[in-house]
Amino acid sequence: MRMRPTLSWTPTGDPPPGTTDPGPVADALRAGGVLVLSGAGLSTESGIPDYRGEGGSLRRHTPMTYQEFTASAPARRRYWARSHLGWRTFGRARPNDGHRAVAAFGRHGLLSGVITQNVDGLHQAAGSEGVVELHGGLSRVVCLSCGAASPRRELARRLEEANAGFAPVAAGLNPDGDADLTDEQVRDFRVVPCSECGGLLKPDVVFFGEAVPPGRVERCRDLVAEASSLLVLGSSLTVMSGLRFVRQAARAGKPVLIVNRDTTRGDQHAVTRVALPLGTTLTTLADRLDIPVDGWTAP
């Protein structure tokens, strides 16, 4: 499934209004079998911006596409320079109350699974198990020639050695770990090749315009089919790769519940959209269900 570079959408007609009552979400969690589908909005309280919310990065930044990355050496230099700088901040992000609440729901047997559109690894850092990373993860790097995979920290070390003193000031950070830098700031940045074959390295994430691996899509479809309900957390559902699972659940008669402050592309399929901050809402739900939300402890 190719992830279309859909950067925005316009609601047709009058979208269903949001509510401040999380009761239906509590009822769904109490019943169990809830599949979570999370988006960038869940990580904003960890200091990682989203794409489309208020102040979202798409207002100033167009994400790298797979086609541009593979076809253009200057584009790759620009991407890796910006991503290398962004990784220093991105890699220090820690799970917030929302991530910890989702992990707590999972430990208490209320969830059937977690699918995330995020590439930050914060669900796993909070303790969630079996997370399906729909768009991959920034903590890994793959070679487009030989397929070798390696930790991002290893690449970060090699880039540090190749670009001693590289420390420009970025205008901002984006959800994909890409820092806002000018062409002048990245002009002299040196990109390093695959240490195995000398091929092109790419983060193990699905770029805009790139296909989500078919096996991963099928795994997500199976999770939707097995779930009792679908709970969307912090996603505008603009990109079809996530919206298709909402549509699948709705067609199967499974309740779709959304917690997102802004209108989403999936609202018409939902039984409710709770228009409240995610961290507060999820911890409130945990309190209602008498589920302790453990603090995050560094390994």
N, C-alpha and C positions, 0 to 999 in steps of 0.2 A: 504494500500500500504506500503510494507516494504522498508525502506530507506537502500539501499545496501551500505555497507562500501566501496564504490569506492573511493580510495584515489588519483588516478591519471588516466590519459587517454593519449593516443598517437594519434595525428591527422593522418588520412590516406589521402594520396594524398597531393595536394597543397591547403591549406586552403585559402579562399578568403582573399585578403589583406584588412587591415584596412584603414580608411580614417581619415582625420582631418577636414572634412566638416560636421558640424552638421545640415546642411540645411534640409535633409530629416526628421530628428527628429523634427525640428521646424515645418515643413509642417504637420507632423502627429499630433502634439499637436494642431496646429491651427485648424485642422479638428475636433478635439475632440474625445471622446470615447476611449481614450488611457488607456489600462490596464498596470500598472507598475508591473514588477517582479524584486525585488531587492535582491542582494546578499551581501556577506561580504565586497566586494570592496567599497560599498557605505559608510561603517562606518570606513574605515581606517583613514580618515581625522579627525575622532573624537578620534583617539588614540587606536582604537580596531583593532588588526591585522587581516588579512585574512588567509585563509588556504593555497591557492595555488599560489598567486601572488609572485612577487619578494620579497624574505625574508619571505614568508608565513610560518605559523607554522608547516605545514606538513613536512617541511625539518628537523624538530627536534622533532616532537611530533605526536603520534598516538592517535586520539580521543578515549575516552571511548566508548565501545560498550554496548548495552543493556544487552547482554548475560553475559558479564563479570561483569557488575554492579550488576545484580540480583543474580549471582551465588557465588560471592566471597566477604566475609566480609573485607579482606584486600584491595580489589579493591575499595570497597565503602569508607573505611577509607581514602585511598589515594585520591579518587575523592573529597570527602567532604573537606578534608584539603586543597587541592589545590584550589577548588572552593570557599571555604570560604575566603581564602586570596585574590583570584582574584576578588571576588565580591566587595571588598573594593575599588578597582580601577575601575572595570567595572561599578559599580553603580554610579560612579561620572562622567561617560562619558556624553557629551552633544551633541545635534544635530549639524551637520555641514551645510555648505552652500548647499550641495546636498539634505539633508533631508528637509531643509527649502524651497528649490526650488520645490521639489515634493509636499510639503504641499500647496505652493502657487498655483501650477497648479491645485490642487484639489479644492481650494477655488474659483478659477475662472472657474470651470466647464469644464476643459479640460480632466479630467480623469474619467474613468468609475469605477476604483477601484485600490487598491494597495495590492499586495501579496508580502510578504517578507520572505526570507529564514533566515533572521537574528533573533536572540533571544534577542536583546538588547533594544527593545522598543523605539528606537530613532525616528522612523517615527511618532509614537504617541506623543512623547515629542515635536516634531516640529510642531504639529498641524494637522497631517493627521488623517482623521476619517475613521472608517470602515475597518481598516487594517486587512487583514487575515494573521495571523502568521503561516505560513506553518509548521514550526518546533517548534512552541510553544514559550514561553517566560521565561527568567530567573528570572523574578520578582515574579514568583509563584512557590509553592512547592506542590506536591501531595503525598498522601500516597498510596503505592501499595497494601495495604491490605484493607482499608476501603474506599479509594477514597476521603478522606477529603482534601480540598484545603486550603492553607494558604499563606499569603504574605511572600516573601523571607526575608523581613526585620525582621519578627518575628523569623524565623529560625536563622538568623544572630545573633540576640540577645541571643538566647538560646545557640548557639555554642560559643559565646564570654564568656558566664558564665561557660560553661563546659571546656573551654580551655583558662583560664586566662593566659596572658603572651605570647600567641602564636603569634609570629611576625617574622617568618623567612624571609629571603631575597630571592625573587624569581628570577630565571634566565630570565623570560619573561612571557607574558600574551598571551593567545590564544583566538580565536573568540568566544568560548563557555564559556568564563569567567574563564577558568581553568589556574591557574598559574603553572609555571614549578618549581617543588620542587623535591628534592631527597627523596628516601625511608627513609633515616635517619631523614630528617626534618619532615616527617609525622608520624613517628613510634609511637609517644605517643598521637596522636590526638584522641579525644573522639567524636564519632558520637552519635547524639541524636535521639531517636525514635519519631514516631508520638505521639503527646500529647493526641490524642483521643483514639487510640487503641494499641499503642506500636509497630506498624508496621514499615516497611521500608519506608523512605522518599526519594523522587526523585524530582529533578527539573522538572517543567512542560515543558520539552523540549523533542524533539524526538532525541534519541541517534542514532548513527550509528547502523544499524542492527535492529532497531525498526520500527514498522509500523506507518505511518502517519494515524491519525484517518480517517476512510472512509468518514465521513460526511464533514470533512475539504477538502478532495480531491474533493468531488463532488461540494462543494461550489466554489472551484477554477476552476473546469471545466466549471461551469455555467458562471463564470466571463469571462473566455476566449471566450465562445460562444457568450456572449453579447457584447464583445468589438469590436471596429473598427480596432484596431491594438494593438500589444503587444510591450512594451518598456522594455528591459532587462537592468538593471543598476548594474554593478559591480558584475556579477556572471560568473564564468567559466562554469556553467551548467554541471559540471562533474557528479553531483548526479542526478539520474533519476527523483527524486521527483520534480525537477524544469524543467529539460529538456523535460519531457513529455508534459508540457503546451506549450512549444515552438513548439514541433512537432504538437500538436493539432491545434495551430493557423495556422501553415504553411499548414496543410492539408485542413483547411477551407478557404484557400486563403486570410488570414488576414496578412498584412505586419508585419514582425518581425524586430524590430530595436534594436541594441545592442550598449550600451556605455560601453566599457571595454578596457583597454589599451592592454591586452593580448588576444591572440587567445582563443576562447571558443569552447566548444563542439557543440554549436548550430549555428556556423557561416554559415554552409552550408544552413541553413533554413532562414537566414536573408537577407533583402534587403540591409542592410548596417551595418557595425560595426565601430563606431567612436572610434578611438584609442587615446583618450585624457583623462586627469584627470577629474573625475566626478564632483567635486565641481565647478571647473571653467567652465566646459561645461554646466552644468545645469543652473548656474547663467547667462551665456552668452545667453542661450536659453530664459531665463526669460526676459532679456533685449530686445531681438529681438521681443518678444511678448508683450512688454510694461507691464509686470507683476512685481510688486514690491515683493521682497523677504524680508519678515519681519524678524527681529532679534528674537532670542529665549529669552524669559523672564522666569526666574525661578518662579514656582508657590509659 
